[in-house]
Amino acid sequence: MIGAREVTVKDYEAAEKLLPYTRAKLVAGGSVNPVWIDKGAWFWYRKDGPEGHSFYVVEPAGRSRRPAFDHAKLASALQAASGQDVDAAALPFKTIELSEDAVEFDAFGAHWRCELGSYACQKVEGHSWPNPMDAKSPDGKWAVSRRGHDLWIRSLQTGEERALTADGVPEYSYGSPPDNLTYGALMRRLGLPHMPPLAHWSPDSRYVFTHRIDARNLPLSHLIETAPMNGGPPVLHSYRYAFPGAEAVPMADLVVFDAETGKAVAAKTPPILMWIAAPSWTGDWWWSPDASAIYVVEQTRDLQTLWLKRVDPATGEVRTLIEERGDPPLAATQLHWQKPIVRVLSHGGEALWWSERDGWGHLYLYDTKTGALQGQVTSGEWAVQQILHVDETQRVVYFLAAGLVESDVYRRQVCRVGLDGTGFARLGDDDLDHVVTVSPDGAYYVDSASAADAPPVIRVRDWNGDVLVELERTDISRLLETGWTLPERFCVKAADGVTDIYGVLYRPHGLDPKARYPVIDSPYP
């Protein structure tokens, strides 16, 4: 029943239109995922909408946005070359490889190249697709893969391969994630031998950084796949899992390999906690831009100590740059799975470090040579959410902060402040929530501004906050035609009568204001 009436087939049909996979098709220009070219000097993106999709090229320095190619001409050329029907508004590919004179893509089981001068499309014979089970070096010369419990390296130029390790064993293997989230069972269900290797190349492609995870002392847990995809009886999936309070937890030894020689250098530090996910997934490990160091954010199991460490890839020497101790839970970020809010500066001589030591999440500047605190960079009754960019010449950091919009403390604003703590300013002139993607060269950012009741407006901005080019104004008119209504943001007091609790209210489709409805409370604390 809905209110006091019977549910009909039309009600189900209306509800189906509002399921996520169909609702998204009714929205035009809701997001921009830039694909960077020439280190960020320009980029392309795909615009999706009810009629199909199209591709655009953006040159921020020239303040321009234009179609990446003539969609009608390409559709006609591809149809002539392939013998298949091709709709210019819904081209049979979702991604492209773009250069100034050609566009390449996969369609109809083949790889195609279309010259943008003549719009002649031809199949590219012998084209090879990237192997998702490889960790490919930035220069495209090497690939690391897993074989059993060991790692192998292969030259992509000659095909020659050799073992990097030979002592991997079950539950003590190289480049594999902890199995706490049953990745092994997922891979077996997908018919794959294992997850891709967790091997992280240095920017110069000389070194590859990985780990050897030890789960030998963890107890076994079990899942039963009651309905295998290919039929047959139920299948048992067993995996190692550390329950709360367990004495043993997944630990990892850090190791660096030289791609040319295969020489292994172990990091001179005790094994580190692997937790639920590999630190590389959460950004707790990263290379310096010049490949001279690996930085590691490490945490104790009791959450009372946090470190920033530097690993020398050539010698394995490990030096602690920052150490923080305090009441748990200490963390280098505010959100689970978010990258640490940490930035190493001055070729390793300074670091911005995020901490909640004053009750709010703020940035602190450290001298990494001495470990001394140089000063608090941000302050106030609000929290830094993400470091976006640091201009080391001007000594200014740009960041996202929440808590500055009185009507909604979760809305993020783009801000800046000097590394000496002076000159704080908000860059925008609105109270919307901002999702930001910074270009690889750090020259500009793609800014999506929205709210629960305001569809995204997506622009490219410079670090003064000025708009260089507008990309999209999200069109939700087709969605509104279904009877869907914008959600309502609200704030209520908790049981203590003091604490504010924020939420979003979605009203039922075809709401009868005279009827009574159940309220579904859907938190994820």
C-alpha positions as CSV (number, residue, x, y, z in Angstrom):
1,M,0.0,0.0,0.0
2,I,1.1,3.6,-0.6
3,G,-0.7,5.7,1.9
4,A,-4.2,4.3,1.6
5,R,-4.1,3.0,-2.0
6,E,-3.0,-0.2,-3.7
7,V,0.4,-0.4,-5.4
8,T,-0.1,-0.7,-9.2
9,V,2.1,-1.8,-12.1
10,K,2.5,1.9,-13.0
11,D,4.0,2.5,-9.6
12,Y,6.6,-0.1,-10.2
13,E,7.3,1.3,-13.7
14,A,7.8,4.8,-12.2
15,A,10.1,3.4,-9.5
16,E,12.2,1.6,-12.1
17,K,12.8,4.9,-13.9
18,L,14.3,6.2,-10.7
19,L,16.7,3.3,-10.0
20,P,20.4,4.5,-10.1
21,Y,21.2,2.9,-13.5
22,T,18.2,4.4,-15.2
23,R,18.1,7.7,-13.3
24,A,21.7,8.5,-14.4
25,K,20.6,8.3,-18.0
26,L,18.2,11.1,-17.5
27,V,20.9,13.6,-16.4
28,A,23.1,15.5,-18.8
29,G,26.5,16.8,-17.9
30,G,26.4,15.6,-14.3
31,S,30.2,14.9,-14.0
32,V,33.5,15.6,-15.7
33,N,36.3,13.1,-15.5
34,P,39.3,14.8,-17.2
35,V,41.8,12.7,-19.1
36,W,45.0,14.7,-19.0
37,I,47.2,15.2,-22.1
38,D,50.7,16.8,-22.2
39,K,51.0,16.9,-18.4
40,G,47.7,18.7,-18.0
41,A,48.2,21.4,-20.6
42,W,44.9,20.2,-22.1
43,F,42.4,17.4,-21.5
44,W,39.4,15.6,-22.9
45,Y,36.2,14.4,-21.2
46,R,33.0,12.5,-22.2
47,K,29.7,14.2,-21.6
48,D,26.8,11.7,-21.0
49,G,23.2,12.5,-21.4
50,P,19.7,11.1,-22.3
51,E,20.5,11.2,-26.1
52,G,23.9,9.5,-25.8
53,H,27.4,10.9,-25.2
54,S,29.9,13.2,-26.8
55,F,33.6,14.1,-26.4
56,Y,35.1,17.5,-25.7
57,V,38.6,19.0,-25.6
58,V,39.5,21.7,-23.1
59,E,42.5,24.0,-23.2
60,P,42.5,26.0,-20.0
61,A,45.3,28.4,-21.0
62,G,43.3,29.3,-24.1
63,R,40.0,29.4,-22.2
64,S,38.5,27.1,-24.8
65,R,36.2,24.1,-24.9
66,R,35.3,22.5,-28.2
67,P,34.2,19.1,-29.5
68,A,37.1,16.7,-29.7
69,F,36.2,15.9,-33.3
70,D,33.3,16.1,-35.7
71,H,31.1,13.4,-34.3
72,A,28.9,13.1,-37.5
73,K,31.9,12.8,-39.8
74,L,33.5,10.2,-37.6
75,A,30.3,8.2,-37.4
76,S,29.9,8.3,-41.1
77,A,33.6,7.2,-41.7
78,L,33.3,4.4,-39.1
79,Q,30.1,3.1,-40.6
80,A,31.7,3.0,-44.0
81,A,34.8,1.2,-42.8
82,S,33.1,-1.3,-40.5
83,G,29.8,-2.0,-42.3
84,Q,28.0,-1.4,-39.0
85,D,25.3,1.2,-38.2
86,V,26.8,4.0,-36.2
87,D,24.9,6.8,-34.4
88,A,26.8,10.1,-34.1
89,A,25.0,10.8,-30.8
90,A,25.8,7.5,-29.3
91,L,29.2,6.4,-30.7
92,P,30.0,2.7,-30.0
93,F,32.9,3.6,-27.7
94,K,33.2,5.3,-24.3
95,T,36.9,6.2,-24.2
96,I,39.5,7.4,-26.7
97,E,43.2,8.0,-27.3
98,L,43.5,11.5,-28.6
99,S,46.3,13.4,-30.4
100,E,46.3,16.6,-32.4
101,D,45.8,14.7,-35.7
102,A,44.0,11.5,-34.9
103,V,41.6,9.7,-32.5
104,E,41.8,6.0,-31.7
105,F,39.2,3.8,-30.0
106,D,37.9,0.2,-29.7
107,A,34.7,-0.7,-31.5
108,F,33.1,-3.8,-33.0
109,G,35.8,-6.0,-31.6
110,A,38.7,-4.1,-33.2
111,H,41.0,-1.1,-32.6
112,W,40.5,1.9,-35.0
113,R,42.4,5.0,-35.9
114,C,40.6,7.9,-37.5
115,E,42.6,10.7,-39.1
116,L,41.1,14.1,-38.1
117,G,42.2,15.7,-41.3
118,S,40.5,13.3,-43.8
119,Y,38.2,11.4,-41.4
120,A,39.4,8.2,-42.8
121,C,39.0,5.3,-40.3
122,Q,41.2,2.2,-40.5
123,K,41.6,-0.9,-38.3
124,V,44.9,-1.0,-36.4
125,E,46.2,-4.5,-36.9
126,G,48.2,-6.1,-34.1
127,H,47.1,-3.6,-31.5
128,S,47.5,-5.0,-28.0
129,W,45.4,-4.1,-25.0
130,P,47.0,-3.5,-21.6
131,N,47.0,-6.5,-19.4
132,P,45.1,-5.7,-16.2
133,M,47.3,-8.2,-14.4
134,D,50.4,-6.2,-15.1
135,A,52.0,-3.3,-13.2
136,K,53.5,-1.3,-16.1
137,S,56.4,1.1,-15.6
138,P,55.8,4.8,-16.5
139,D,58.2,4.6,-19.5
140,G,56.3,1.6,-20.9
141,K,59.4,-0.6,-20.9
142,W,58.7,-3.0,-18.0
143,A,55.8,-4.9,-16.5
144,V,55.7,-6.7,-13.1
145,S,53.2,-9.5,-12.7
146,R,52.4,-12.2,-10.0
147,R,53.1,-15.8,-10.6
148,G,52.0,-18.0,-7.7
149,H,53.3,-16.2,-4.6
150,D,56.2,-14.5,-6.4
151,L,56.8,-11.5,-8.6
152,W,58.2,-11.6,-12.1
153,I,59.4,-8.7,-14.3
154,R,59.1,-8.7,-18.1
155,S,60.7,-6.4,-20.7
156,L,57.9,-5.1,-22.9
157,Q,60.5,-4.4,-25.7
158,T,62.1,-7.9,-25.9
159,G,59.6,-10.1,-24.1
160,E,62.4,-11.4,-21.8
161,E,61.2,-12.2,-18.3
162,R,62.8,-13.2,-15.1
163,A,61.8,-13.8,-11.5
164,L,62.2,-11.0,-9.0
165,T,61.5,-13.3,-6.1
166,A,61.6,-17.0,-5.5
167,D,60.8,-17.6,-1.9
168,G,57.1,-16.7,-1.8
169,V,54.8,-19.2,-0.1
170,P,51.1,-19.4,0.7
171,E,50.1,-16.7,3.3
172,Y,53.6,-15.1,2.9
173,S,53.6,-13.8,-0.6
174,Y,54.8,-10.8,-2.6
175,G,52.6,-8.0,-3.9
176,S,49.3,-9.4,-2.7
177,P,46.7,-7.5,-0.6
178,P,45.5,-8.8,2.8
179,D,42.5,-11.0,2.3
180,N,40.4,-9.4,5.0
181,L,37.8,-8.3,2.4
182,T,37.9,-11.7,0.6
183,Y,39.6,-10.5,-2.5
184,G,40.7,-14.1,-3.2
185,A,37.1,-15.3,-3.3
186,L,36.1,-12.5,-5.6
187,M,38.9,-13.3,-8.0
188,R,38.0,-17.0,-8.1
189,R,34.4,-16.1,-8.7
190,L,35.5,-13.9,-11.7
191,G,37.7,-16.7,-13.0
192,L,40.9,-14.8,-12.3
193,P,43.9,-16.3,-10.5
194,H,44.5,-13.4,-8.1
195,M,44.5,-9.6,-7.7
196,P,46.9,-7.6,-9.9
197,P,50.3,-7.1,-8.2
198,L,50.7,-4.2,-5.7
199,A,53.9,-3.0,-7.3
200,H,54.6,0.7,-7.5
201,W,57.0,2.1,-9.9
202,S,59.2,5.1,-9.3
203,P,58.6,8.0,-11.6
204,D,61.8,7.4,-13.5
205,S,61.0,3.7,-13.9
206,R,64.2,2.6,-12.3
207,Y,62.7,1.0,-9.1
208,V,59.6,-0.9,-8.2
209,F,58.4,-0.8,-4.6
210,T,56.3,-3.6,-3.1
211,H,55.8,-5.6,0.1
212,R,55.7,-9.2,1.3
213,I,52.6,-9.8,3.4
214,D,52.7,-12.3,6.3
215,A,49.3,-13.8,7.2
216,R,50.5,-17.2,8.3
217,N,49.4,-16.9,11.9
218,L,45.9,-15.5,11.1
219,P,42.9,-17.8,11.8
220,L,40.9,-19.1,8.8
221,S,37.4,-17.9,8.0
222,H,35.1,-19.4,5.5
223,L,32.5,-18.3,3.0
224,I,30.1,-20.7,1.1
225,E,29.2,-19.8,-2.5
226,T,25.8,-21.4,-2.5
227,A,25.1,-20.7,-6.2
228,P,28.3,-20.8,-8.4
229,M,28.0,-18.7,-11.6
230,N,28.6,-21.8,-13.7
231,G,26.3,-24.1,-11.7
232,G,27.3,-27.1,-9.7
233,P,27.3,-27.7,-5.9
234,P,28.2,-25.0,-3.3
235,V,31.8,-23.9,-3.2
236,L,33.8,-23.3,0.0
237,H,36.1,-20.2,0.0
238,S,38.6,-20.0,2.9
239,Y,40.7,-17.0,3.7
240,R,42.8,-15.5,6.5
241,Y,41.1,-13.0,8.7
242,A,42.2,-11.1,11.9
243,F,39.2,-10.7,14.1
244,P,39.1,-7.9,16.6
245,G,41.3,-8.8,19.6
246,A,43.2,-11.5,17.6
247,E,46.9,-11.7,18.6
248,A,48.1,-11.9,15.0
249,V,47.4,-9.3,12.4
250,P,48.6,-9.0,8.8
251,M,52.1,-7.6,8.6
252,A,54.2,-6.5,5.7
253,D,57.9,-6.3,4.9
254,L,58.8,-3.5,2.5
255,V,61.2,-4.2,-0.4
256,V,62.5,-2.3,-3.4
257,F,63.7,-3.9,-6.6
258,D,66.0,-2.4,-9.3
259,A,64.3,-3.1,-12.7
260,E,67.6,-3.5,-14.6
261,T,69.5,-5.7,-12.2
262,G,66.7,-7.3,-10.2
263,K,68.6,-6.4,-7.0
264,A,66.4,-6.4,-3.9
265,V,66.7,-3.9,-1.1
266,A,64.7,-4.5,2.1
267,A,63.6,-1.4,4.0
268,K,65.4,-1.3,7.3
269,T,62.2,-1.1,9.5
270,P,60.1,-3.6,11.3
271,P,57.1,-5.1,9.4
272,I,54.3,-2.7,9.3
273,L,50.5,-3.3,9.8
274,M,48.6,-4.0,6.7
275,W,45.1,-3.5,8.2
276,I,42.1,-4.1,5.9
277,A,43.6,-2.7,2.7
278,A,47.0,-2.3,1.2
279,P,48.5,1.1,2.2
280,S,49.1,1.8,-1.5
281,W,45.4,1.7,-2.2
282,T,44.7,4.3,0.5
283,G,47.7,6.4,-0.5
284,D,49.8,5.7,2.7
285,W,52.8,5.0,0.5
286,W,54.1,7.3,-2.3
287,W,57.2,8.1,-4.3
288,S,58.9,11.5,-4.3
289,P,58.7,13.2,-7.7
290,D,62.4,12.8,-8.2
291,A,62.3,9.1,-7.2
292,S,64.9,9.7,-4.5
293,A,62.6,8.6,-1.7
294,I,59.5,6.6,-0.7
295,Y,57.3,8.2,2.0
296,V,55.3,6.0,4.3
297,V,52.5,7.0,6.8
298,E,52.5,4.3,9.5
299,Q,50.2,3.8,12.5
300,T,50.3,1.6,15.5
301,R,47.5,-1.0,16.2
302,D,46.3,0.9,19.3
303,L,45.9,4.1,17.1
304,Q,48.0,6.1,19.6
305,T,51.1,6.7,17.5
306,L,51.4,8.0,13.9
307,W,54.6,8.4,11.9
308,L,55.8,9.8,8.6
309,K,58.8,7.9,7.4
310,R,61.3,8.2,4.5
311,V,62.7,5.1,2.8
312,D,65.8,5.4,0.7
313,P,65.2,3.0,-2.3
314,A,68.9,2.5,-3.0
315,T,70.0,1.6,0.6
316,G,66.8,0.7,2.4
317,E,67.6,3.2,5.1
318,V,64.5,4.4,7.0
319,R,64.3,7.8,8.8
320,T,61.3,9.0,10.9
321,L,60.4,12.5,9.8
322,I,57.4,13.2,12.0
323,E,56.0,11.4,15.0
324,E,52.7,12.2,16.7
325,R,51.5,10.5,19.9
326,G,48.1,11.2,21.6
327,D,44.7,9.9,22.5
328,P,43.3,7.4,20.0
329,P,42.2,7.4,17.3
330,L,45.1,9.2,15.7
331,A,44.9,9.4,11.9
332,A,46.5,11.3,9.0
333,T,43.0,11.8,7.5
334,Q,39.4,12.3,8.5
335,L,37.8,9.8,6.2
336,H,38.4,6.1,5.8
337,W,40.0,5.2,2.4
338,Q,41.0,8.8,1.9
339,K,44.6,9.6,1.1
340,P,46.6,11.1,4.0
341,I,46.4,14.8,4.3
342,V,50.2,15.1,4.1
343,R,52.4,16.9,1.6
344,V,56.2,16.7,1.6
345,L,57.8,20.0,0.4
346,S,61.2,21.6,-0.4
347,H,62.7,18.5,-1.9
348,G,62.0,16.6,1.3
349,G,63.0,19.4,3.7
350,E,59.5,20.3,5.0
351,A,56.2,18.6,5.3
352,L,52.6,19.7,5.9
353,W,51.0,17.3,8.4
354,W,47.3,17.0,9.3
355,S,46.3,16.6,13.0
356,E,43.3,17.0,15.2
357,R,45.4,17.9,18.2
358,D,43.5,21.1,18.9
359,G,40.1,19.5,18.5
360,W,39.8,20.4,14.8
361,G,41.5,18.9,11.7
362,H,44.3,21.4,10.8
363,L,47.6,21.6,9.0
364,Y,51.0,21.9,10.7
365,L,54.4,22.6,9.1
366,Y,57.4,20.5,10.1
367,D,61.1,20.6,9.5
368,T,61.7,17.0,8.3
369,K,65.5,17.2,8.9
370,T,65.0,17.8,12.6
371,G,61.5,16.7,13.2
372,A,60.7,20.1,14.7
373,L,57.3,21.7,14.5
374,Q,57.7,25.1,12.7
375,G,54.1,26.2,13.2
376,Q,50.4,25.7,12.9
377,V,49.3,26.7,9.4
378,T,45.5,26.6,9.6
379,S,43.3,27.2,12.7
380,G,39.6,27.7,13.6
381,E,36.4,25.8,14.3
382,W,36.5,24.1,10.9
383,A,38.4,21.2,9.4
384,V,40.8,20.8,6.5
385,Q,39.6,18.0,4.2
386,Q,42.2,17.8,1.5
387,I,45.4,19.5,0.4
388,L,44.9,20.5,-3.3
389,H,48.1,22.4,-4.3
390,V,51.2,24.0,-2.7
391,D,52.9,27.0,-4.4
392,E,56.3,26.7,-2.8
393,T,57.5,29.8,-4.5
394,Q,54.8,32.0,-3.0
395,R,54.7,29.8,0.2
396,V,50.9,29.3,-0.1
397,V,48.8,26.1,0.3
398,Y,45.4,25.6,-1.3
399,F,43.0,23.2,0.3
400,L,39.4,22.1,0.8
401,A,37.8,22.9,4.2
402,A,34.5,21.9,5.7
403,G,32.7,23.8,8.5
404,L,32.8,27.3,6.9
405,V,29.3,27.3,5.6
406,E,26.9,27.9,8.5
407,S,23.9,26.3,6.9
408,D,25.7,23.0,6.2
409,V,28.9,22.1,7.9
410,Y,29.7,19.3,5.5
411,R,30.0,21.6,2.4
412,R,33.6,21.9,1.3
413,Q,35.1,25.2,0.3
414,V,38.3,25.9,-1.7
415,C,40.6,28.0,0.5
416,R,44.2,29.2,0.7
417,V,46.6,30.3,3.4
418,G,50.3,31.1,3.7
419,L,52.6,28.5,5.1
420,D,53.2,30.9,8.0
421,G,49.5,30.8,8.8
422,T,48.7,34.3,7.5
423,G,46.5,35.4,4.6
424,F,43.6,32.9,5.0
425,A,40.9,33.3,2.3
426,R,38.1,31.4,0.7
427,L,38.4,31.4,-3.1
428,G,34.7,31.0,-4.1
429,D,31.8,33.3,-3.8
430,D,29.2,30.7,-3.0
431,D,28.2,28.4,-0.2
432,L,28.0,25.2,-2.3
433,D,29.9,22.0,-1.9
434,H,33.0,21.8,-4.1
435,V,34.6,18.6,-5.5
436,V,38.0,19.5,-7.0
437,T,40.4,17.7,-9.5
438,V,43.8,19.4,-9.8
439,S,45.7,19.2,-13.1
440,P,49.0,17.2,-13.1
441,D,51.0,20.4,-13.6
442,G,49.2,22.1,-10.8
443,A,48.3,25.1,-12.9
444,Y,44.5,24.9,-12.5
445,Y,41.7,22.8,-11.2
446,V,38.4,21.4,-12.4
447,D,35.7,22.5,-9.9
448,S,32.3,20.9,-9.5
449,A,30.0,23.0,-7.3
450,S,26.7,21.6,-6.1
451,A,24.4,20.9,-3.2
452,A,21.7,18.4,-2.3
453,D,19.2,20.8,-3.9
454,A,21.5,22.4,-6.6
455,P,22.7,20.4,-9.6
456,P,26.5,20.6,-10.3
457,V,28.0,23.5,-12.3
458,I,31.5,22.4,-13.5
459,R,34.2,24.9,-14.4
460,V,37.9,25.2,-14.8
461,R,39.4,27.7,-12.4
462,D,42.9,29.2,-11.6
463,W,44.3,29.6,-8.2
464,N,42.8,33.0,-7.8
465,G,39.4,31.3,-8.1
466,D,38.7,32.9,-11.5
467,V,36.8,30.9,-14.0
468,L,38.9,30.0,-17.1
469,V,36.2,28.1,-18.9
470,E,32.8,26.7,-18.0
471,L,32.4,23.0,-18.9
472,E,28.9,21.9,-17.8
473,R,25.7,23.0,-16.2
474,T,23.9,19.8,-15.2
475,D,20.5,19.4,-16.8
476,I,18.0,17.5,-14.7
477,S,14.9,18.5,-16.6
478,R,14.3,14.9,-17.8
479,L,14.6,13.6,-14.3
480,L,12.1,16.2,-13.0
481,E,9.7,15.1,-15.7
482,T,9.4,11.7,-14.0
483,G,8.0,13.3,-10.9
484,W,11.3,13.1,-9.0
485,T,11.8,15.9,-6.5
486,L,15.0,17.5,-5.2
487,P,15.9,16.2,-1.7
488,E,15.7,18.5,1.3
489,R,18.6,19.1,3.6
490,F,17.7,19.3,7.3
491,C,19.3,19.7,10.7
492,V,17.9,18.4,14.0
493,K,19.2,18.2,17.6
494,A,20.4,14.9,19.0
495,A,19.0,13.4,22.2
496,D,21.4,15.6,24.2
497,G,19.6,18.7,22.9
498,V,22.9,20.3,21.9
499,T,24.5,18.3,19.1
500,D,23.4,19.1,15.5
501,I,22.7,16.2,13.3
502,Y,22.5,16.8,9.5
503,G,20.6,14.7,7.1
504,V,19.0,14.6,3.7
505,L,15.2,13.9,3.3
506,Y,14.0,12.2,0.1
507,R,10.3,12.4,-0.3
508,P,8.3,9.4,-1.9
509,H,7.4,9.6,-5.5
510,G,3.9,11.0,-5.9
511,L,3.7,12.2,-2.3
512,D,0.2,12.6,-0.9
513,P,0.5,15.3,1.7
514,K,-2.6,14.0,3.5
515,A,-1.2,10.5,3.8
516,R,1.1,9.0,6.4
517,Y,4.4,7.3,5.4
518,P,7.1,5.3,7.2
519,V,10.4,7.0,7.5
520,I,13.5,5.0,6.6
521,D,16.5,6.1,8.5
522,S,19.6,5.1,6.5
523,P,22.8,6.0,8.4
524,Y,26.3,4.5,7.9
525,P,28.1,5.4,11.2
